[in-house]
Amino acid sequence: MAAAAAPAVRCSLLKRRPFRCGPGLRPVPGGGASLRLCSTRLAQEGLNKPVIDRIIRVDHAGEYGANRIYAGQMAVLGRSSVGPIIQQMWNQEKDHLKKFNELMVAYRVRPTVLLPFWNVAGFVLGAGSALLGRKGAMACTVAVEESISEHYNNQIRTLIEEDPEKYKELLQVIKQFRDEEQEHHDIGLEHDAEATPAYSVLKTAIQLGCKAAIFLSERI
């Protein structure tokens, strides 16, 4: 009874591969299902707070940066033939960011202080890669999404080592987003990312930047 009376925190409805209802999950009127934490108190009880803070903070920063990258690409290529594809991926990134905004409130996690920097850096990276043309934009997508997928896999391993049952709700979110980021990576390859001039150099440079961003956003 106490759990049922606790204040609920509703998370966003993801349009694809909806979460299954289970402990802490509720169906959403209007179709589909979304992750809803039963209560902020119950959600945080017994959790490793430093680990959760680090994971949610850096993932929020990553999804924020990804949104800015796609915004930059759309500013340059939005009216081109590849515009609808970029928009489709961006729409999913918007869902990801919305979810992490809600998780930050639910778990009382502060955002990284570097958000203003990622705001500018993400847009510049997106627009700059798009100025190289369709292939350049897709090369950027492959590099970024590969880094994010690997990062999500590391987080999944961490949470499983901690306690897969205790962190089940967060694991569901991360696993779904990891799969969607991997889809973006594959879309980039399908649209000739590897045909970009100096592809390996560009990819390495972008991924080094991603690793630096992850390192800093986890800690600052």
C-alpha positions in Angstrom: 0.0 0.0 0.0 2.8 2.4 0.8 4.5 1.8 -2.5 1.2 2.4 -4.3 0.7 5.7 -2.5 4.2 7.0 -3.1 4.6 9.8 -5.7 5.2 8.4 -9.2 7.6 9.8 -11.7 6.4 9.3 -15.3 9.1 8.8 -17.9 8.7 9.4 -21.6 7.0 7.1 -24.0 9.5 5.7 -26.5 8.0 5.1 -29.8 10.0 2.0 -30.7 10.4 -1.3 -28.8 8.4 -0.2 -25.8 9.4 -1.4 -22.3 7.6 -4.3 -21.0 5.6 -3.8 -17.9 7.0 -5.3 -14.7 8.0 -4.1 -11.3 8.0 -0.4 -11.4 6.5 -0.3 -14.9 3.0 0.9 -15.8 1.0 0.9 -19.0 0.4 4.3 -20.4 -3.1 5.4 -21.6 -3.2 5.9 -25.4 -1.2 2.8 -26.4 2.3 1.4 -25.7 4.1 1.4 -22.4 6.7 3.5 -20.7 9.1 3.3 -17.9 7.7 4.8 -14.7 9.6 4.8 -11.5 7.3 3.7 -8.7 8.7 6.5 -6.4 11.9 8.5 -6.1 12.4 7.0 -2.6 12.0 3.4 -3.6 13.9 3.9 -6.8 17.0 5.1 -4.9 16.8 2.7 -1.9 19.9 0.6 -1.6 21.5 1.9 -4.9 25.1 2.8 -5.3 24.5 6.6 -5.6 27.9 7.6 -6.9 27.6 5.0 -9.7 24.1 6.1 -10.6 25.1 9.8 -10.5 28.0 9.1 -12.8 26.0 7.0 -15.3 23.0 9.4 -15.5 25.1 12.5 -15.7 27.3 11.3 -18.5 24.5 9.7 -20.5 22.5 12.9 -20.2 25.5 14.9 -21.5 26.0 12.4 -24.3 22.4 12.5 -25.5 22.5 16.3 -25.2 25.6 16.4 -27.4 24.2 14.0 -29.9 21.1 16.2 -30.2 23.3 19.2 -31.0 25.3 17.1 -33.6 22.2 16.2 -35.5 20.9 19.8 -35.2 24.1 20.9 -36.9 23.8 18.3 -39.6 20.2 19.3 -40.3 21.2 23.0 -40.5 23.4 22.1 -43.4 21.7 19.0 -45.0 18.2 19.3 -43.9 16.9 20.0 -47.4 19.0 17.4 -49.1 18.1 13.9 -49.9 19.6 12.6 -46.7 17.7 15.1 -44.6 14.8 12.8 -43.7 17.2 10.1 -42.5 19.1 12.5 -40.3 15.8 13.8 -38.9 14.7 10.3 -38.1 17.8 9.6 -36.1 17.5 13.0 -34.4 14.0 12.3 -33.3 15.2 9.2 -31.5 18.0 11.2 -29.8 15.3 13.7 -28.7 13.5 10.8 -27.0 16.7 9.7 -25.4 17.4 13.1 -24.0 13.9 13.5 -22.7 14.2 10.2 -20.8 17.5 11.2 -19.2 16.1 14.6 -18.3 13.4 12.7 -16.3 15.9 10.3 -14.8 18.0 13.2 -13.6 15.0 14.6 -11.7 14.0 11.2 -10.4 17.4 10.3 -9.1 18.4 13.9 -8.1 21.5 14.0 -10.3 23.0 17.3 -11.3 24.0 17.8 -14.9 27.6 18.3 -15.9 28.8 21.9 -15.8 30.1 21.4 -19.3 26.7 21.4 -21.0 27.2 25.0 -22.5 30.5 23.7 -24.1 28.9 20.6 -25.5 26.1 22.7 -26.8 28.5 24.6 -29.1 31.0 21.7 -29.7 28.2 19.3 -30.7 26.6 21.8 -33.2 30.0 22.6 -34.7 30.9 19.0 -35.1 27.6 18.2 -36.8 27.6 21.2 -39.1 31.3 20.7 -39.9 30.9 17.1 -40.8 27.9 17.9 -42.9 29.9 20.5 -44.8 31.9 17.6 -46.1 28.7 16.3 -47.7 26.4 13.4 -47.0 29.3 10.9 -46.6 31.0 13.2 -44.1 27.9 13.5 -42.0 27.4 9.8 -42.0 31.1 9.2 -41.1 30.5 11.4 -38.1 27.4 9.4 -37.2 29.3 6.1 -37.4 32.2 7.4 -35.2 29.9 9.0 -32.5 27.4 6.2 -32.4 30.1 3.5 -32.2 31.6 5.3 -29.2 28.3 5.7 -27.5 27.3 2.0 -28.0 30.6 0.9 -26.5 30.1 3.3 -23.6 26.6 2.0 -23.0 27.9 -1.6 -23.1 30.5 -0.7 -20.4 27.7 0.7 -18.2 25.5 -2.4 -18.7 28.4 -4.5 -17.5 28.9 -2.3 -14.5 25.2 -2.4 -13.5 25.1 -6.2 -13.9 28.1 -6.6 -11.7 26.4 -4.4 -9.1 23.0 -6.1 -9.1 21.0 -6.7 -12.3 17.7 -6.9 -10.4 18.2 -3.8 -8.4 19.1 -1.8 -11.5 16.7 -3.5 -13.8 14.8 -0.3 -14.8 17.9 1.6 -15.7 19.3 -1.4 -17.5 16.2 -1.5 -19.7 16.7 2.1 -20.7 20.4 1.8 -21.4 20.0 -1.5 -23.4 17.2 0.0 -25.6 19.2 3.2 -26.2 22.3 1.1 -27.0 20.4 -0.8 -29.6 19.1 2.3 -31.2 22.5 4.0 -31.3 23.8 0.8 -33.0 21.1 1.2 -35.6 22.3 4.7 -36.3 25.8 3.4 -36.6 24.6 0.9 -39.2 22.6 3.5 -41.1 25.8 5.5 -41.4 27.6 2.6 -42.9 24.8 1.9 -45.3 25.0 5.5 -46.6 28.7 5.3 -47.6 30.3 6.7 -44.5 33.5 4.7 -45.2 33.8 6.4 -48.6 34.5 9.7 -46.9 38.0 11.0 -47.8 40.4 10.3 -44.9 37.6 8.3 -43.2 39.9 6.5 -40.7 41.6 9.7 -39.7 38.3 11.5 -39.2 36.8 8.6 -37.3 39.7 8.4 -35.0 39.7 12.1 -34.3 36.0 12.2 -33.5 36.2 9.1 -31.2 39.1 10.6 -29.3 36.9 13.6 -28.7 34.1 11.4 -27.6 36.3 9.6 -25.1 37.5 12.9 -23.7 33.9 14.2 -23.4 32.8 11.0 -21.6 35.7 11.2 -19.2 35.0 14.9 -18.3 31.2 14.7 -18.2 31.4 11.8 -15.7 33.4 13.8 -13.3 32.6 17.5 -13.7 
